[in-house]
Amino acid sequence: MEEMRLQKFISSAGIMSRRAAETEIEAGRIKVNGQPATLGQKIIPGQDRVTYKGQVITLNANERRVYVMLNKPRGYVTTLSDDKDRKCVAELVEDVGTRVYPIGRLDMDSEGLLLFTNDGEFANKLMHPKHKIPKIYHVRVKGEITPEQLKALSQPMDIDGYTIMPVECSVVTRKEGFTVIRMELYEGRNRQIRKMCEQTELEITRLQRVAIGELKLGNLNIGSWRHLTKTQVDYLKNS
């Protein structure tokens, strides 16, 4: 086989995404032929011996590709393992039947729709900035939201020195003590919604991702997962 970048090899083997592989390489947890790997390193599959936490990584071209959605609960980190011994989303998909890893992230205090796969190329394309599928959130905040606050949330805003794209916002529910806002994002910077609400003096009590494009949580129970249909997979691939 021809040379392949190490992070692409790991992703293609269904271990984790390329981005996650880069993090693990930098942390020294991936070795090539017994030596700590380096970013940008290339290997020859089948010839070079790649290990992750002592386990040998191999490509299996005949492995069945799996695509699932999870209704992530609060209190779980979006990683396969955690040095701080926190609960990981990997625990919730152990019974899928094969190792799958998350596509993108939801922070520990957020909940809702999270996709998993063992198809590295699919995951990389879906996480690429050019992939324009919106992510839709329902955000419950304390009290009433004013027209001025809703307008501010919908306009470009500076987050950590970066000007974010406009976010489509609308009110879903107004009740005594809280308001639920629908927010549609085409980019997802680290804790973006929480930082947006901080800037507009809104206190979040619940943050839930309810859809990714046409894919919706529906009646999927919190902590449960299900396979995507072929139609849903094709939609994501072709968007």
N, C-alpha and C positions, 0 to 999 in steps of 0.2 A: 504493500500500500504506500501511497505518497505521504509526505510529511503533512502534519496537521497541527495547528496551534493547540496547545494543551487545553485551554479553556473550552475550545470547540469540541475537542475529543471528550472531555468530561461531560459536557452538555449533551452530546450525541449519545453517550452511554446512558443517559437518563438519570444521572446522579444529582445534578443541580443545574441552574442556569449559568450562562457564561459569566454574568456579573457576580454571582455568588461564588463561582469558581475562582475568580480573580481575588476575591476577599480571602478565600481559604488558602490560595497560593501565597499571598502576602503574609498570612498568619503562620506559614510554614507547615501546614497540615497535609500538604500534598507533596509526594516525592516521586522522582523519576529515576529509576535504576538505583534506588537507595539514597539518592541525594535530594535535598530540598529543592523544589521546583522554583523557577523564576518567572515573572510576568513576561509574556511574549515568547516563551520557550516553545519550540516545536518538537514533536515526537513522531515516531513511525509506529502506528497501531500494529500490534502483534509482534513487534520487535522490541520496543522499549517497554519496560515494566513500570506502570503507573499505580501508585497506591494512595489511598485516602484513609487516614486513621488506621493504617495497617492492613486495609482491605484492598485487594487487587481490583482495578477497574478494567473491564473488557467491553468491547463493542459486541452487541448481538443484533445483527441486521434483521433477524427473524422475530425479534421481540414485538409482541402486539402493542401498538400505540394506544395509550389510554388517556382519556380526557374527562375530568370530573369537575363538578362544582361543589363547594362546601359552604354551608351557612356558618361562618366562623363566629364563635361566641366571644364575648369580652374576656380578657384575662389570658389570652394566648398570644405568643409572639409568632410572627410569620417567618420561622426558620425551621430547619430540620433537627437542630440540636441547639442547646443554649448553655454557655459556660456559667451562667448565674442560676442554673437549675430551675428556670421558669418553665411553665407549661408551653409546649410547642404544638403548632398546627399539625405536625407530622403524626402526632399521637391520634389525631382524629381520622386519619385516612390510612391507618395501618392495615385495615381489612380490605383495601382496594384489591389486593392480590399481587401487586407489583409495586416497586418503589416509584413514587411520583413526588414532584416537588412543586412548590407554589409559583405561579406566574404573577409577578408583582407583589405588592405588600398591602396589609392593613395593619395599622399600629395596634399595640396591645389593648388599648382601651376602646378600639373600634370593633364593629361587628359587621356581618353580612357576607355578600357574595365574594368568594375567592376561588380562582381557577387553579387546577393542578394538572400536570401532565408528565409523561416520561419522554415526550417528543421535544428534543432540544431545539430544533430548527423552528418548530411551531411557536415555542415559547419566546425565542429571540425575536421573531417577526412581530409577535403580538406586543412585546415590550418596546419595540423600536419607536422613536418619536414620530416617525412618519405614519404610524398606524393610527388612524383617526377614528377610533371607536370611543364614544363618550362613556364615561362612568357616572352613574346617577346615584346620588346620596339623599337620604332623608336625615335631616339634622334637627334635633329637638333642642331648643334653647329656652332658658328661663324667661318668663314674662312675655310681654308684647314686643314685637319688632316694629320699629317705626318705618315709614316710607323712606326716610333718609338713610337708615341703616341698610334696607333692602337695596336701595340704589347704589350705595357704596360697595356692597358685596358683588354687585353685577358689573362693576367697572374695573379696568386694569388697576392693579394694586401692587405695591412694592413689598416683596417678601424676601427677606435676607439678601437684599441688594439686587434682586431679580424682579423684573416687571412681569407679572403673570398675565396670561390671556384673560379676556373677559369671561366671567362665569355666568351661565344662565341660572337665575334664581327666581323662585316663586314661592308663595305661601301655600302649603298643603292643608294645614289645620291651625285654627286659632281656638284655644281653650283657656279657661281661667288658670293662670299660673304658667302656661307654656305655649310656645308656637313651634310648629314643624315646618321647616323650609326644605324645598326640593332644590338641590344644587347639581348642575350638569357640568362636568369637567372634561376637557380634552387633554389636559396634562395633569400630572399628579405629583407635585413636588412634596418633599418631606413635610408631613403634618400641615399641609397647605390649608385645609379647611379650618383647622383649629387656630392657625395663625391669622387667617382672615377674620374669624369671629373675634379673636382677641383685639384686633385693630378696630373693630366696629363695636367693641364693648358688649359683646353677646356671650353669655355663659352657656356652653354646650353641656347638656345632660345625657344625650345619646347621639351617637353618630353611626349610621348604618348605610352600607352600600347595598342598594336594592336591585341594581341592574348594571350590566355592561352591554351597551348597545341594546340589541333586541333580547338578550339573555336576561331573564328575570328570576329572582328567588322563588316567587310564587309561594306555595305552601310548604317548602322545604323547612323542616324543623331545625332549630338552632343546634349546632353540633353534628348535624347529619350531612351526608354527601349523596350525590347521585351522578351517574354517567351522563355526559352530554349526548344528545342525539346526533346522528350524522348530519342532519340539516343544520344544527347549531355549530358543529365543527366547521362545516363548509362555509357558513356565514362568516365566522371569524377568520378563516383562511382567505376568503375572497374580499373582505372589506378593505 
